[in-house]
Amino acid sequence: MDYDDKLTVEAILERPLFRHARIIAGHEGIRRNVRWVHIVETTHLSPFVNEDDLILTTGVALKSIKIRHIYMNQLIEQKAAGLCIELGEHLATIPGDMIELADKHHFPLIAFEQPVRFVDITQDLHAWLINKHHHFLQELEQLSRELQKLTLQSTEIKPILQLLHERTKYPVLFYSLVGNSYAIPSSYHTELETYQRLVDGRADVVSSLCELPFDASRKIMIQPVICFGNTLSYIALLLPDQTVSDHLPFILDYAIQATAHVLLRKLFLEEKAMETQQQFMEDLLIGNVHQEDAMRARIGLQPTDKQDYYFMAGIMQIVHDLKHENEEVIESVKQDLLVLCRTLLRKQGFHCLLLNKKNQLYILCFKESYSFSAFDFKGKLTKTLHELRQNLSHNFRGNLDLFVGFSQPKTRLIDMHFSFAEADKTLNIGILLPGASPFYDELGVYQILTHISDTRLLKKFVHDHIGPLLKFEDETDIPLLETLSVYFKNMGNKQETAEQLFIHRQTLYHRLEKCKELLGPDFLKPHKRICLELAIYAYHLVDHPLHK
């Protein structure tokens, strides 16, 4: 089917019922598209005329110059396809003012020089339009069946793209964020590179179906492929820079849906394949690792003595309120989260292995060190966590929360047992202290405090150093502990401390004097200050409800 076979003003003039009609003005608009035909004799057109409507009239209301001017301007503003006037009883000729206005706006003005039955014209053109639409729906149904057949045959994307190209006759560009990108035909590889740069630079615009200029003579129609609320790839048709068929978005959308089904199936098949690597992750967790080269070989990495990879361990704990759902629903949610997490990590360029145990997801992610710094590692993981939390809030039923801990980047797999221990400590700090960093190397003194398993020792340390402050707060509700903590964080800068606490500087002076009275005149001396800061950090741990 030729999807660009449109009913234009030019094509209408070739039809038998228009053999006694001729175009009087607006010749340059002869290729305007015609979507419907109306007989309109009223002068108030706006409610009745849509874009690309062809209007038929006897001219009964067009005897006044003023009314003709208003009438024509309404049609032009509504972007009508053209105006057909039957000459005779009401208008013997087309007035010059109408011809001038039509030529100025390239608006086709057609005259019937002999009487014609308007009802015959509407029936003829409407039948053509309806038959065309009916034929398109049949073609679309056939396309749907062929796409469904392709999605059941394999997990390859290229056959879908090839079918899209065959049906539309336009080049197809496929940009994947999680796999290979393609151009169909392959000779358009240069356009594919330009297209990828365009999408990367206009991510906000291409979040849904849109058309963008491509070069001086072409444009692209782009639509994202979205799974679990996350964009995995983009499909585009490379089009001439002119009006194209209204049917193309429907065809593209069918291809998008088929591609989404294939990508989802690939992700779940890969997830099944990853189950064979669970033992590898179990060995890492319990420290059953001895030789670096042997461990690398188990996950397909080339044995090497070079520090050519950064490895990082992570643990995610999912907290949800799905207790009233059956076990099958809960497991389905966990599986979806597993696939989503793997997809987002891949988008950021990571290789990853995942292990799901109860409500915790153990992650081993790694990347070649020559293209990645340790700082980049943390930045991309932060972006992944942000996207993951966004997806959790928008796409999953019930209330779900996510607590995360990541180790420091390391260059050896055999160190991952210690890395998972770091991740576990970071995760526990995140549960106890919302807002804490998800990265072990940013925990500061908590790295030491988490190794003190005897909370009685920590409580005694807290009591010995800031006990008087805590007792005073209980009696007066004056937040001396918070005041001292912010004061320390601002390196003793009173102006900044007062601003962050939203109090007057004089109020801050009174509070600091009270701290001096309760803690002693030397409480700001280095040896005393170190103990006070450490006690404040320890207090946040031991005073947490989970430790009471």
LUMTIBA-512449 format. One record per residue (C-alpha): x, y, z; residue in three letters; residue number from 1. Coordinates in pm, whole numbers, plus 50000, padded with zeros to 5 digits. Example, Ala and Ser with C-alpha at 12.3 -4.5 7.8 and 13.67 -1.06 7.14 Angstrom:
<atoms>
> x/y/z/code/pos
> 51230/49550/50780/ALA/1
> 51367/49894/50714/SER/2
</atoms>
This chain:
<atoms>
> x/y/z/code/pos
> 50000/50000/50000/MET/1
> 50130/50347/49910/ASP/2
> 50094/50536/50240/TYR/3
> 50176/50864/50068/ASP/4
> 49887/50825/49821/ASP/5
> 49679/51118/49942/LYS/6
> 49368/51290/49821/LEU/7
> 49499/51632/49717/THR/8
> 49331/51928/49551/VAL/9
> 49525/51839/49237/GLU/10
> 49394/51480/49244/ALA/11
> 49037/51598/49301/ILE/12
> 49047/51814/48987/LEU/13
> 49115/51498/48785/GLU/14
> 48800/51323/48904/ARG/15
> 48498/51301/48664/PRO/16
> 48268/51522/48872/LEU/17
> 48523/51806/48843/PHE/18
> 48550/51800/48461/ARG/19
> 48365/52135/48439/HIS/20
> 48567/52290/48725/ALA/21
> 48884/52494/48700/ARG/22
> 49119/52650/48953/ILE/23
> 49088/53029/48947/ILE/24
> 49344/53131/49213/ALA/25
> 49588/52987/49467/GLY/26
> 49758/52760/49214/HIS/27
> 50062/52710/49440/GLU/28
> 49844/52537/49699/GLY/29
> 49723/52272/49458/ILE/30
> 49905/51992/49646/ARG/31
> 49720/52057/49970/ARG/32
> 49588/51746/50139/ASN/33
> 49208/51693/50158/VAL/34
> 49080/51499/50459/ARG/35
> 48705/51569/50431/TRP/36
> 48449/51761/50226/VAL/37
> 48176/51996/50360/HIS/38
> 47890/52193/50211/ILE/39
> 47887/52520/50408/VAL/40
> 47664/52819/50328/GLU/41
> 47696/53001/50662/THR/42
> 47943/53283/50713/THR/43
> 48038/53167/51064/HIS/44
> 48283/52892/50968/LEU/45
> 48504/52833/51272/SER/46
> 48286/52569/51446/PRO/47
> 48229/52373/51125/PHE/48
> 48564/52376/50940/VAL/49
> 48872/52175/51032/ASN/50
> 49221/52171/50890/GLU/51
> 49240/52019/50538/ASP/52
> 48863/52039/50483/ASP/53
> 48749/52115/50127/LEU/54
> 48449/52354/50133/ILE/55
> 48167/52359/49876/LEU/56
> 47939/52664/49845/THR/57
> 47690/52825/49601/THR/58
> 47812/53171/49706/GLY/59
> 47473/53273/49843/VAL/60
> 47635/53454/50138/ALA/61
> 47927/53606/49947/LEU/62
> 47772/53908/49773/LYS/63
> 47918/54162/50018/SER/64
> 48289/54249/49992/ILE/65
> 48315/54275/50370/LYS/66
> 48152/53933/50424/ILE/67
> 48370/53774/50153/ARG/68
> 48682/53910/50322/HIS/69
> 48577/53768/50662/ILE/70
> 48470/53439/50500/TYR/71
> 48799/53385/50315/MET/72
> 49013/53480/50615/ASN/73
> 48828/53230/50832/GLN/74
> 48902/52952/50583/LEU/75
> 49268/53051/50558/ILE/76
> 49308/53070/50937/GLU/77
> 49142/52729/50979/GLN/78
> 49390/52592/50719/LYS/79
> 49114/52460/50495/ALA/80
> 49225/52270/50184/ALA/81
> 49037/52498/49944/GLY/82
> 48706/52652/49841/LEU/83
> 48480/52537/49553/CYS/84
> 48213/52785/49431/ILE/85
> 47927/52704/49194/GLU/86
> 47885/52999/48955/LEU/87
> 47536/53095/48847/GLY/88
> 47240/53224/49044/GLU/89
> 47432/53392/49330/HIS/90
> 47774/53463/49179/LEU/91
> 47824/53499/48807/ALA/92
> 48204/53521/48836/THR/93
> 48465/53496/49109/ILE/94
> 48516/53848/49254/PRO/95
> 48863/53997/49212/GLY/96
> 48906/54058/49588/ASP/97
> 48865/53683/49653/MET/98
> 49114/53597/49379/ILE/99
> 49368/53842/49519/GLU/100
> 49336/53703/49873/LEU/101
> 49354/53341/49753/ALA/102
> 49671/53406/49549/ASP/103
> 49832/53589/49839/LYS/104
> 49788/53286/50072/HIS/105
> 49824/53012/49806/HIS/106
> 49468/52909/49888/PHE/107
> 49305/52704/49608/PRO/108
> 48991/52873/49473/LEU/109
> 48793/52650/49236/ILE/110
> 48494/52749/49020/ALA/111
> 48224/52519/48880/PHE/112
> 48122/52684/48554/GLU/113
> 47820/52452/48513/GLN/114
> 47565/52336/48774/PRO/115
> 47678/52035/48975/VAL/116
> 47517/51823/49247/ARG/117
> 47722/51885/49564/PHE/118
> 47580/51568/49718/VAL/119
> 47735/51363/49435/ASP/120
> 48075/51525/49503/ILE/121
> 48062/51458/49876/THR/122
> 47958/51096/49819/GLN/123
> 48236/51042/49566/ASP/124
> 48514/51195/49776/LEU/125
> 48395/51055/50106/HIS/126
> 48378/50706/49953/ALA/127
> 48739/50743/49836/TRP/128
> 48853/50860/50181/LEU/129
> 48661/50591/50370/ILE/130
> 48778/50314/50139/ASN/131
> 49134/50437/50175/LYS/132
> 49104/50433/50555/HIS/133
> 48939/50089/50551/HIS/134
> 49218/49955/50334/HIS/135
> 49475/50104/50572/PHE/136
> 49310/49931/50871/LEU/137
> 49330/49601/50685/GLN/138
> 49697/49664/50611/GLU/139
> 49757/49757/50973/LEU/140
> 49595/49434/51092/GLU/141
> 49814/49237/50852/GLN/142
> 50122/49424/50978/LEU/143
> 50024/49342/51336/SER/144
> 50005/48970/51254/ARG/145
> 50344/48977/51081/GLU/146
> 50505/49162/51372/LEU/147
> 50354/48919/51621/GLN/148
> 50494/48630/51418/LYS/149
> 50841/48790/51421/LEU/150
> 50834/48845/51798/THR/151
> 50749/48477/51852/LEU/152
> 51019/48349/51616/GLN/153
> 51327/48507/51776/SER/154
> 51461/48778/52000/THR/155
> 51620/48970/51713/GLU/156
> 51527/49334/51655/ILE/157
> 51651/49365/51296/LYS/158
> 51364/49169/51133/PRO/159
> 51116/49412/51287/ILE/160
> 51314/49708/51158/LEU/161
> 51339/49546/50814/GLN/162
> 50961/49497/50800/LEU/163
> 50906/49859/50904/LEU/164
> 51136/49971/50622/HIS/165
> 50957/49750/50366/GLU/166
> 50615/49881/50463/ARG/167
> 50701/50252/50476/THR/168
> 50975/50261/50205/LYS/169
> 51171/50496/50433/TYR/170
> 51512/50435/50599/PRO/171
> 51484/50313/50960/VAL/172
> 51730/50418/51232/LEU/173
> 51745/50218/51558/PHE/174
> 51942/50361/51853/TYR/175
> 51972/50123/52150/SER/176
> 52078/50230/52498/LEU/177
> 52132/49869/52609/VAL/178
> 52263/49693/52297/GLY/179
> 52353/49732/51931/ASN/180
> 52220/50010/51707/SER/181
> 52121/49958/51342/TYR/182
> 52044/50142/51019/ALA/183
> 51810/49981/50763/ILE/184
> 51939/49983/50491/PRO/185
> 52290/49950/50633/SER/186
> 52421/50212/50389/SER/187
> 52269/50475/50621/TYR/188
> 52532/50417/50893/HIS/189
> 52650/50780/50866/THR/190
> 52293/50902/50926/GLU/191
> 52275/50663/51224/LEU/192
> 52570/50836/51391/GLU/193
> 52414/51178/51333/THR/194
> 52083/51048/51466/TYR/195
> 52245/50917/51787/GLN/196
> 52405/51254/51855/ARG/197
> 52074/51427/51789/LEU/198
> 51885/51203/52033/VAL/199
> 52152/51240/52303/ASP/200
> 52129/51616/52271/GLY/201
> 51747/51633/52271/ARG/202
> 51654/51367/52529/ALA/203
> 51386/51595/52676/ASP/204
> 51212/51638/52339/VAL/205
> 51227/51274/52221/VAL/206
> 51056/51138/52534/SER/207
> 50750/51072/52314/SER/208
> 50660/51065/51944/LEU/209
> 50800/51373/51771/CYS/210
> 50939/51506/51443/GLU/211
> 51273/51692/51428/LEU/212
> 51474/51849/51146/PRO/213
> 51759/51621/51036/PHE/214
> 51935/51821/50767/ASP/215
> 51850/52074/50495/ALA/216
> 51624/51836/50302/SER/217
> 51516/51570/50553/ARG/218
> 51348/51524/50891/LYS/219
> 51305/51231/51130/ILE/220
> 51001/51090/51306/MET/221
> 51121/50948/51640/ILE/222
> 50948/50739/51905/GLN/223
> 51111/50588/52219/PRO/224
> 51080/50221/52315/VAL/225
> 50978/50220/52682/ILE/226
> 50972/49923/52921/CYS/227
> 50896/49951/53294/PHE/228
> 50872/50327/53240/GLY/229
> 51235/50337/53125/ASN/230
> 51355/50422/52773/THR/231
> 51563/50137/52627/LEU/232
> 51595/50253/52265/SER/233
> 51464/50486/51995/TYR/234
> 51325/50406/51649/ILE/235
> 51313/50673/51378/ALA/236
> 51198/50703/51018/LEU/237
> 51413/50926/50797/LEU/238
> 51166/51130/50590/LEU/239
> 51173/51397/50320/PRO/240
> 51120/51746/50459/ASP/241
> 50760/51771/50341/GLN/242
> 50415/51662/50451/THR/243
> 50397/51283/50485/VAL/244
> 50114/51038/50542/SER/245
> 49912/51061/50863/ASP/246
> 49934/50681/50877/HIS/247
> 50306/50666/50951/LEU/248
> 50274/50725/51330/PRO/249
> 50039/50426/51356/PHE/250
> 50279/50199/51166/ILE/251
> 50573/50321/51373/LEU/252
> 50380/50263/51697/ASP/253
> 50309/49900/51600/TYR/254
> 50680/49848/51538/ALA/255
> 50760/50013/51873/ILE/256
> 50527/49775/52058/GLN/257
> 50678/49470/51887/ALA/258
> 51028/49591/51969/THR/259
> 50933/49646/52334/ALA/260
> 50800/49286/52354/HIS/261
> 51124/49150/52207/VAL/262
> 51344/49358/52438/LEU/263
> 51145/49251/52743/LEU/264
> 51168/48886/52643/ARG/265
> 51544/48920/52587/LYS/266
> 51585/49075/52931/LEU/267
> 51392/48796/53102/PHE/268
> 51576/48525/52903/LEU/269
> 51906/48681/53006/GLU/270
> 51781/48686/53363/GLU/271
> 51715/48312/53343/LYS/272
> 52063/48256/53202/ALA/273
> 52208/48457/53488/MET/274
> 52071/48204/53734/GLU/275
> 52367/47979/53642/THR/276
> 52596/48248/53785/GLN/277
> 52429/48250/54125/GLN/278
> 52685/48009/54264/GLN/279
> 52958/48249/54157/PHE/280
> 52792/48528/54356/MET/281
> 52745/48296/54654/GLU/282
> 53118/48214/54645/ASP/283
> 53200/48585/54647/LEU/284
> 52974/48648/54945/LEU/285
> 53128/48375/55163/ILE/286
> 53484/48442/55047/GLY/287
> 53524/48113/54864/ASN/288
> 53765/48272/54615/VAL/289
> 54134/48199/54580/HIS/290
> 54268/48268/54233/GLN/291
> 54199/48590/54045/GLU/292
> 54235/48443/53695/ASP/293
> 54004/48151/53774/ALA/294
> 53735/48383/53911/MET/295
> 53757/48609/53606/ARG/296
> 53728/48313/53372/ALA/297
> 53403/48207/53541/ARG/298
> 53234/48529/53428/ILE/299
> 53399/48544/53087/GLY/300
> 53676/48794/53156/LEU/301
> 54019/48735/53009/GLN/302
> 54273/48633/53276/PRO/303
> 54523/48912/53328/THR/304
> 54763/49049/53584/ASP/305
> 54677/49407/53496/LYS/306
> 54443/49616/53705/GLN/307
> 54218/49667/53403/ASP/308
> 53877/49662/53573/TYR/309
> 53709/49842/53858/TYR/310
> 53482/49616/54063/PHE/311
> 53224/49738/54313/MET/312
> 52991/49542/54539/ALA/313
> 52647/49668/54631/GLY/314
> 52346/49557/54833/ILE/315
> 51992/49686/54789/MET/316
> 51722/49616/55043/GLN/317
> 51361/49648/54929/ILE/318
> 51098/49747/55184/VAL/319
> 50737/49710/55067/HIS/320
> 50381/49681/55197/ASP/321
> 50278/49388/54976/LEU/322
> 50211/49159/55273/LYS/323
> 49850/49106/55171/HIS/324
> 49943/49003/54818/GLU/325
> 49999/48638/54740/ASN/326
> 50352/48506/54706/GLU/327
> 50330/48491/54327/GLU/328
> 50261/48866/54302/VAL/329
> 50548/48951/54537/ILE/330
> 50793/48732/54345/GLU/331
> 50679/48894/54020/SER/332
> 50755/49239/54161/VAL/333
> 51100/49124/54273/LYS/334
> 51172/48976/53930/GLN/335
> 51064/49297/53758/ASP/336
> 51293/49496/53987/LEU/337
> 51580/49262/53907/LEU/338
> 51536/49315/53533/VAL/339
> 51492/49689/53577/LEU/340
> 51806/49720/53789/CYS/341
> 52013/49526/53534/ARG/342
> 51876/49742/53250/THR/343
> 51959/50070/53426/LEU/344
> 52312/49954/53510/LEU/345
> 52366/49860/53146/ARG/346
> 52245/50200/53036/LYS/347
> 52529/50351/53239/GLN/348
> 52782/50121/53073/GLY/349
> 52826/49863/53352/PHE/350
> 52869/49488/53331/HIS/351
> 52682/49337/53624/CYS/352
> 52587/49020/53808/LEU/353
> 52288/49014/54041/LEU/354
> 52175/48777/54313/LEU/355
> 51832/48804/54474/ASN/356
> 51810/48669/54830/LYS/357
> 51493/48738/55027/LYS/358
> 51447/49116/55026/ASN/359
> 51805/49195/54936/GLN/360
> 51962/49230/54594/LEU/361
> 52339/49166/54580/TYR/362
> 52516/49344/54296/ILE/363
> 52858/49301/54141/LEU/364
> 52917/49571/53882/CYS/365
> 53238/49629/53692/PHE/366
> 53378/49835/53409/LYS/367
> 53704/49865/53217/GLU/368
> 53933/50103/53405/SER/369
> 54081/50254/53088/TYR/370
> 53746/50415/53007/SER/371
> 53627/50474/53361/PHE/372
> 53769/50644/53668/SER/373
> 53668/50552/54021/ALA/374
> 53494/50890/54044/PHE/375
> 53296/50815/53725/ASP/376
> 53192/50484/53883/PHE/377
> 53020/50659/54174/LYS/378
> 52865/50926/53954/GLY/379
> 52703/50675/53720/LYS/380
> 52583/50461/54011/LEU/381
> 52424/50769/54165/THR/382
> 52239/50835/53839/LYS/383
> 52129/50469/53827/THR/384
> 51988/50490/54181/LEU/385
> 51802/50809/54095/HIS/386
> 51637/50647/53789/GLU/387
> 51561/50331/53987/LEU/388
> 51382/50525/54262/ARG/389
> 51186/50719/54000/GLN/390
> 51070/50394/53842/ASN/391
> 50977/50250/54181/LEU/392
> 50760/50549/54263/SER/393
> 50580/50550/53927/HIS/394
> 50546/50192/53809/ASN/395
> 50495/49957/54102/PHE/396
> 50181/49902/54303/ARG/397
> 50205/49962/54673/GLY/398
> 50463/50152/54875/ASN/399
> 50819/50045/54808/LEU/400
> 51135/50195/54949/ASP/401
> 51495/50122/54865/LEU/402
> 51800/50123/55091/PHE/403
> 52139/50092/54924/VAL/404
> 52502/50041/55018/GLY/405
> 52806/50026/54787/PHE/406
> 53165/49937/54865/SER/407
> 53475/50120/54752/GLN/408
> 53590/50043/54394/PRO/409
> 53854/49768/54383/LYS/410
> 54065/49620/54107/THR/411
> 54052/49251/54208/ARG/412
> 53763/49005/54218/LEU/413
> 53912/48814/54509/ILE/414
> 53861/49124/54726/ASP/415
> 53486/49123/54671/MET/416
> 53418/48930/54992/HIS/417
> 53548/49233/55185/PHE/418
> 53363/49465/54946/SER/419
> 53028/49303/55024/PHE/420
> 53104/49348/55393/ALA/421
> 53162/49720/55326/GLU/422
> 52838/49738/55129/ALA/423
> 52651/49570/55415/ASP/424
> 52780/49822/55669/LYS/425
> 52691/50109/55436/THR/426
> 52341/49967/55387/LEU/427
> 52286/49940/55763/ASN/428
> 52398/50300/55814/ILE/429
> 52153/50406/55542/GLY/430
> 51868/50226/55720/ILE/431
> 51955/50384/56054/LEU/432
> 52032/50731/55919/LEU/433
> 51816/50836/55620/PRO/434
> 52010/51070/55397/GLY/435
> 52345/50903/55462/ALA/436
> 52569/50846/55160/SER/437
> 52521/50507/54984/PRO/438
> 52900/50480/54938/PHE/439
> 53131/50329/55199/TYR/440
> 53418/50570/55135/ASP/441
> 53190/50864/55224/GLU/442
> 53081/50731/55566/LEU/443
> 53364/50901/55753/GLY/444
> 53387/50797/56118/VAL/445
> 53094/50558/56072/TYR/446
> 53344/50324/55907/GLN/447
> 53496/50280/56255/ILE/448
> 53178/50303/56462/LEU/449
> 53009/50022/56270/THR/450
> 53289/49786/56377/HIS/451
> 53203/49838/56745/ILE/452
> 52948/49564/56803/SER/453
> 52907/49635/57176/ASP/454
> 52653/49917/57182/THR/455
> 52694/49945/57559/ARG/456
> 53046/50073/57500/LEU/457
> 52918/50334/57255/LEU/458
> 52640/50441/57489/LYS/459
> 52889/50490/57773/LYS/460
> 53113/50696/57541/PHE/461
> 52813/50911/57441/VAL/462
> 52708/50956/57804/HIS/463
> 53058/51048/57919/ASP/464
> 53104/51320/57657/HIS/465
> 52765/51470/57570/ILE/466
> 52546/51333/57849/GLY/467
> 52502/51679/58012/PRO/468
> 52380/51824/57681/LEU/469
> 52127/51545/57635/LEU/470
> 51996/51585/57990/LYS/471
> 51961/51961/57946/PHE/472
> 51771/51910/57618/GLU/473
> 51526/51671/57788/ASP/474
> 51455/51930/58055/GLU/475
> 51432/52242/57837/THR/476
> 51373/52133/57473/ASP/477
> 51657/52366/57366/ILE/478
> 51845/52181/57085/PRO/479
> 52202/52221/57210/LEU/480
> 52319/51898/57045/LEU/481
> 52203/52010/56701/GLU/482
> 52352/52354/56759/THR/483
> 52692/52210/56850/LEU/484
> 52683/51965/56557/SER/485
> 52611/52240/56300/VAL/486
> 52872/52465/56466/TYR/487
> 53136/52193/56424/PHE/488
> 53036/52127/56063/LYS/489
> 53080/52496/55982/ASN/490
> 53430/52499/56133/MET/491
> 53325/52741/56407/GLY/492
> 53175/53001/56169/ASN/493
> 52902/53161/56380/LYS/494
> 52734/53350/56095/GLN/495
> 52685/53038/55881/GLU/496
> 52579/52833/56184/THR/497
> 52308/53081/56280/ALA/498
> 52180/53097/55921/GLU/499
> 52158/52719/55889/GLN/500
> 51978/52691/56224/LEU/501
> 51746/52982/56135/PHE/502
> 51823/53161/56461/ILE/503
> 51959/53503/56555/HIS/504
> 52333/53525/56622/ARG/505
> 52264/53638/56979/GLN/506
> 52062/53319/57035/THR/507
> 52358/53118/56907/LEU/508
> 52592/53295/57151/TYR/509
> 52364/53204/57442/HIS/510
> 52354/52837/57333/ARG/511
> 52733/52815/57294/LEU/512
> 52776/52968/57640/GLU/513
> 52543/52701/57777/LYS/514
> 52751/52430/57603/CYS/515
> 53062/52577/57766/LYS/516
> 52892/52570/58103/GLU/517
> 52782/52206/58064/LEU/518
> 53089/52063/57890/LEU/519
> 53366/52271/58041/GLY/520
> 53559/52578/57925/PRO/521
> 53797/52365/57714/ASP/522
> 53526/52194/57507/PHE/523
> 53660/52350/57184/LEU/524
> 54018/52239/57244/LYS/525
> 54126/51985/56974/PRO/526
> 54147/51681/57202/HIS/527
> 53806/51752/57355/LYS/528
> 53641/51857/57029/ARG/529
> 53739/51529/56855/ILE/530
> 53571/51328/57129/CYS/531
> 53259/51546/57118/LEU/532
> 53219/51510/56741/GLU/533
> 53271/51135/56766/LEU/534
> 53014/51113/57044/ALA/535
> 52759/51306/56834/ILE/536
> 52804/51061/56546/TYR/537
> 52779/50765/56785/ALA/538
> 52465/50910/56942/TYR/539
> 52284/50898/56607/HIS/540
> 52358/50526/56595/LEU/541
> 52284/50414/56950/VAL/542
> 51979/50640/56993/ASP/543
> 51810/50498/56681/HIS/544
> 51482/50311/56752/PRO/545
> 51628/49994/56598/LEU/546
> 51893/49993/56871/HIS/547
> 51664/50066/57160/LYS/548
</atoms>
